[in-house]
Amino acid sequence: MKVIDIRRKLGRRLQDAALEKDPGALALALDYGRAILLALAPLTEDEEVELSEVTVSTATAAGILSLHIEYVRGLIRRGVLTGTKHNNEYEIKLTAVMDFMSSSRYRAAGDPSALARAALGRIGAVWRMPRVDRRPGEEPGPAV
């Protein structure tokens, strides 16, 4: 399938997911869509690809997973993420990255809600917003 056709099809699927009422399904669609778009970014629109055969660099995998590149290399060395060394750099199948994204190991390391709370906490410090990292029922604290 041509890269442009994959991008168009993905765009339609993301639009459909955006209309769903299930936040979990939308989050997963967005995660997978982001992974595919980042993997296909360096390819030309008329290039023929088979998604199951697409590989990404360690840096691209790190970008997809929102993890540090050295952490991704460590995952590969420990056998948690499958990659092969080519020209002194790892190549990782996109399907392996997506499988890892749906694993509990990834969710524990990159809990989106924890990451969002931390980011909002940093933004709040700049804009003097009230704390957003408190637990339900906890009294509001000073701005961070």
C-alpha positions as CSV (number, residue, x, y, z in Angstrom):
1,M,0.0,0.0,0.0
2,K,1.2,3.5,-0.7
3,V,2.2,5.7,2.2
4,I,-0.3,8.4,1.2
5,D,-3.1,5.8,1.2
6,I,-2.1,4.6,4.7
7,R,-2.0,8.2,5.9
8,R,-5.5,8.9,4.5
9,K,-6.9,5.7,5.9
10,L,-5.4,6.5,9.3
11,G,-6.9,10.0,9.2
12,R,-10.4,8.6,8.6
13,R,-9.9,6.1,11.5
14,L,-8.8,8.8,13.8
15,Q,-11.8,10.9,12.9
16,D,-14.1,8.0,13.6
17,A,-12.3,7.3,17.0
18,A,-12.8,11.0,17.9
19,L,-16.5,10.6,17.6
20,E,-16.6,7.6,20.0
21,K,-17.6,8.0,23.6
22,D,-14.9,5.6,24.9
23,P,-11.9,7.6,26.1
24,G,-9.8,4.4,26.3
25,A,-10.5,3.5,22.7
26,L,-9.7,7.0,21.6
27,A,-6.4,7.0,23.6
28,L,-5.3,3.7,22.0
29,A,-6.3,5.0,18.5
30,L,-4.3,8.1,19.0
31,D,-1.3,6.2,20.3
32,Y,-1.3,3.8,17.4
33,G,-2.0,6.6,14.9
34,R,1.0,8.6,16.3
35,A,3.2,5.5,16.0
36,I,2.3,4.9,12.4
37,L,2.6,8.6,11.4
38,L,6.1,8.9,13.0
39,A,7.2,5.6,11.4
40,L,6.1,6.8,8.0
41,A,7.3,10.4,8.3
42,P,10.6,9.9,6.5
43,L,9.0,8.0,3.6
44,T,7.7,9.6,0.4
45,E,4.0,9.6,-0.4
46,D,4.2,7.3,-3.4
47,E,6.4,4.7,-1.6
48,E,5.0,1.2,-1.3
49,V,5.1,-0.2,2.2
50,E,3.8,-3.2,4.2
51,L,3.1,-1.9,7.7
52,S,4.0,-5.3,9.3
53,E,7.5,-4.9,7.8
54,V,8.2,-1.2,8.7
55,T,11.1,-0.7,11.0
56,V,12.1,2.3,13.0
57,S,15.3,3.6,14.5
58,T,15.9,3.7,18.2
59,A,15.4,7.5,18.2
60,T,12.0,7.1,16.4
61,A,10.9,4.4,18.8
62,A,11.8,6.6,21.7
63,G,9.8,9.4,20.1
64,I,6.8,7.1,19.6
65,L,7.0,5.8,23.2
66,S,7.8,9.2,24.7
67,L,10.8,7.6,26.4
68,H,14.5,8.5,26.5
69,I,16.5,6.9,23.7
70,E,18.9,5.2,26.2
71,Y,15.9,3.7,28.0
72,V,14.7,2.2,24.8
73,R,18.2,0.8,24.1
74,G,18.1,-0.7,27.6
75,L,14.7,-2.3,26.9
76,I,16.2,-3.9,23.8
77,R,19.3,-5.1,25.6
78,R,17.1,-6.7,28.3
79,G,14.9,-8.4,25.7
80,V,11.8,-6.4,26.7
81,L,11.6,-4.8,23.2
82,T,12.8,-6.7,20.1
83,G,15.3,-5.0,17.9
84,T,18.2,-6.0,15.7
85,K,21.5,-4.2,15.3
86,H,22.2,-2.8,11.8
87,N,25.1,-0.4,11.1
88,N,25.7,0.0,14.9
89,E,22.1,1.1,15.5
90,Y,19.0,-0.8,16.5
91,E,16.2,-1.3,14.1
92,I,12.8,-2.1,15.7
93,K,9.8,-3.4,13.9
94,L,6.9,-1.0,14.2
95,T,4.7,-3.9,15.3
96,A,7.0,-4.6,18.2
97,V,6.8,-1.0,19.3
98,M,3.0,-1.1,19.1
99,D,2.9,-4.4,21.0
100,F,5.0,-2.8,23.7
101,M,2.7,0.2,23.8
102,S,-0.2,-2.1,24.7
103,S,1.7,-3.9,27.4
104,S,1.3,-3.3,31.1
105,R,5.1,-2.6,31.3
106,Y,4.7,0.4,29.1
107,R,1.6,1.7,30.9
108,A,3.4,1.4,34.2
109,A,6.5,3.3,33.0
110,G,4.6,5.9,31.1
111,D,1.3,6.3,32.8
112,P,-0.3,9.0,30.8
113,S,-2.2,10.4,33.7
114,A,0.9,10.7,35.8
115,L,2.8,12.3,32.9
116,A,-0.1,14.7,32.3
117,R,-0.2,15.7,36.0
118,A,3.5,16.3,36.1
119,A,3.3,18.5,32.9
120,L,0.4,20.4,34.2
121,G,2.2,20.9,37.5
122,R,5.2,22.5,35.6
123,I,2.8,24.7,33.6
124,G,1.0,25.8,36.7
125,A,4.3,27.0,38.2
126,V,4.8,29.3,35.3
127,W,1.2,30.5,35.1
128,R,0.5,30.4,38.8
129,M,-2.3,27.9,38.4
130,P,-3.6,25.9,41.3
131,R,-2.1,22.5,41.8
132,V,-3.6,19.7,39.7
133,D,-1.6,16.8,41.1
134,R,-3.7,16.2,44.2
135,R,-5.8,13.2,44.8
136,P,-9.7,13.3,44.8
137,G,-10.9,14.7,48.1
138,E,-7.6,16.3,48.9
139,E,-7.7,19.9,49.8
140,P,-6.3,22.3,47.3
141,G,-2.7,23.2,48.0
142,P,-0.6,26.3,47.0
143,A,0.3,26.9,43.4
144,V,3.4,24.9,42.4
